């Protein structure tokens, strides 16, 4: 998954949570980058026909952008589930974010055979917990307790 796909995924998730176009600030927070970086990438995605951007309102995905974002989100869910359910990695979110930029479609497909992905994926992604809804509960409890403090 490349950087553009990470942005598309972020726009998709923010749009689902807020039920409106994704604001630059919300994307910058989610991606942990500057608003200027978000504006630059949104411009590139708009040129490619993946995003529509309206000044002061935010970014919305086109149909092609939605398809790419859903694919990227599915890959992210596969990585998360592999890290938690198979490898039992406690800091799975940080690891998944690191890996999503280097895992290609072939590796994601092979990991997918190990985790036995649900047909609902990527609709299983819970934006509130920022995690796949099919993670084994024991694997996410330590992080959930930590974030509640």
Secondary structure in CASP SS format (residue, H / E / C, confidence):
PFRMAT SS
TARGET T0000
AUTHOR 0000-0000-0000
METHOD secondary structure of the structure
MODEL  1
X C 1.00
X C 1.00
X H 1.00
X H 1.00
X H 1.00
X H 1.00
X H 1.00
X H 1.00
X H 1.00
X H 1.00
X H 1.00
X H 1.00
X H 1.00
X H 1.00
X H 1.00
X H 1.00
X H 1.00
X H 1.00
X C 1.00
X C 1.00
X C 1.00
X E 1.00
X C 1.00
X H 1.00
X H 1.00
X H 1.00
X H 1.00
X H 1.00
X H 1.00
X H 1.00
X H 1.00
X C 1.00
X C 1.00
X C 1.00
X H 1.00
X H 1.00
X H 1.00
X H 1.00
X H 1.00
X H 1.00
X H 1.00
X H 1.00
X H 1.00
X H 1.00
X H 1.00
X H 1.00
X H 1.00
X C 1.00
X C 1.00
X C 1.00
X E 1.00
X E 1.00
X E 1.00
X E 1.00
X C 1.00
X C 1.00
X C 1.00
X E 1.00
X E 1.00
X E 1.00
X E 1.00
X C 1.00
X H 1.00
X H 1.00
X H 1.00
X H 1.00
X H 1.00
X H 1.00
X H 1.00
X H 1.00
X H 1.00
X H 1.00
X H 1.00
X H 1.00
X H 1.00
X H 1.00
X H 1.00
X H 1.00
X H 1.00
X H 1.00
X H 1.00
X H 1.00
X H 1.00
X H 1.00
X H 1.00
X H 1.00
X C 1.00
X C 1.00
X C 1.00
X C 1.00
X C 1.00
X H 1.00
X H 1.00
X H 1.00
X H 1.00
X H 1.00
X H 1.00
X H 1.00
X H 1.00
X H 1.00
X C 1.00
X C 1.00
X C 1.00
X C 1.00
X H 1.00
X H 1.00
X H 1.00
X H 1.00
X H 1.00
X H 1.00
X H 1.00
X H 1.00
X H 1.00
X H 1.00
X H 1.00
X C 1.00
X C 1.00
X C 1.00
X C 1.00
X C 1.00
X C 1.00
X C 1.00
X C 1.00
X C 1.00
X E 1.00
X E 1.00
X C 1.00
X C 1.00
X C 1.00
X C 1.00
X E 1.00
X E 1.00
X C 1.00
X C 1.00
X C 1.00
X C 1.00
X H 1.00
X H 1.00
X H 1.00
X H 1.00
X H 1.00
X H 1.00
X H 1.00
X H 1.00
X H 1.00
X H 1.00
X H 1.00
X H 1.00
X C 1.00
END
